[in-house]
Amino acid sequence: MQFDLATARADTPGVAHVVHLNNAGASLAPRVVTEAMTAHLTLESTVGAYEAAERAQSAVGRAHHAVARLLGARSDEIAIVDSATRAWGLALASIPLKAGDRVLVSPVEYGSNHLSLLHLAERTGVRLEFLPVDANGLVDPAALEQRLDDRVKLVAMAHVPMHDGLVNPVARVGELVRRTDALFLVDACQSVGQLPVDVREIDCDLLVGCGRKYLRGPRGTGFLYVRSAVADRLTPTVAGLDGIQWDAGGYRFAPGARRFETWEANAAARIGLGVAVDYALGWGVERTWQRIRTLAADLRADLAAMPGVTVEDRGVERCGNVAVTFDGLDPFHVRGELLRAGINTWVCLDNAACQDMRQRGLSRLLRISVHYYNSESELERLRCALDRLTTGSKATVFA
Ligand SMILES: Cc1ncc(COP(=O)(O)O)c(C=O)c1O
């Protein structure tokens, strides 16, 4: 069945103003998301914020159910927080780890996650090691199997990294980790909304994501999936009224993922997240994923054929995040010129995934990330603009 691009674009007011190829940063929101959020902000300013939340209780509470449905989880296995970094950090800090425990992490891990682990290793004596990767840059399950022993207490990996189109084999790793006592923490920040993500299929214990990227939800939203069977092994470092059951007999953390939530929440953002996830489910992630894959594959092929352009992505199955460098041209210069031409892209610095980028001698690259609502003619505009840049003036030389 042909993809209904006309409806996708009609639902997205931003496409009338910009060629948005920074979806791995934050996507253009569909109209329904913006309208639901602005309606709630208006209500807050009219009747009072607590009172508005009471009136909109089911819309505010929808986010947990929608995210759970998206991930194949139960709603009590979902905590909603303000970013993926927060979700990841909360999860890590709750895991009982001690000196000598081994923690394995993917070399493409997002910079903030990597930093949290470095900090943890410094404070506790936990041993940090990188997961083995194959020639395509993918975590290598066969090599990993050899490394797993009973001192490994945590395996953490990015499903899709920030700076590359590769899609890591999370389900195969999940299968191996499940045979041990280690916990398996997946960063699905770039994959949720872009490709199907099912926590039971991946068999992870913990998974984080955010609303603003491929889910097309609001900024300042993130979530944490906690497998119900492991929740009681996790002790949150922050005790908030929503995450605690407190009575005359004492206090205990709430069951499931709710133990990671406090009381305060941005109600409009939660509403927007729920609407965005329902909107994504309405399209069907499998269907939109096919479109993203096709658009990105065609774009990669065209870019690879352009003189002076190198496609840096690895992996076997590749997603909508396309990473490129240019002979003699600074990605910042290219991004600036594209911005002037009405085309949004992004520059990834090596602190985004320092282990991987520094090892490959990449200090920065241009990330062009496509979503299903991008049109073929938008990509043609990008190709023409890049063609002009790479064959034209090379005034700003990449140092
Ligand atoms: C792979 C990956 N993980 C985690 C994050 C952090 O997400 P947030 O900015 O919501 O904390 C990002 C952000 O770009 C990311 O790309």
The ligand as a Gaussian input file, in Angstrom:
#p B3LYP/6-31G(d) Opt

LIG

0 1
 C       21.016000       7.845000      21.692000
 C       20.643000       8.941000      22.639000
 N       20.524000       8.652000      23.947000
 C       20.187000       9.574000      24.848000
 C       19.958000      10.872000      24.469000
 C       19.616000      11.886000      25.521000
 O       18.290000      12.258000      25.449000
 P       17.772000      13.518000      26.297000
 O       18.371000      14.710000      25.630000
 O       16.284000      13.418000      26.217000
 O       18.275000      13.363000      27.669000
 C       20.087000      11.239000      23.131000
 C       19.891000      12.639000      22.713000
 O       20.201000      13.033000      21.640000
 C       20.422000      10.240000      22.195000
 O       20.552000      10.529000      20.895000

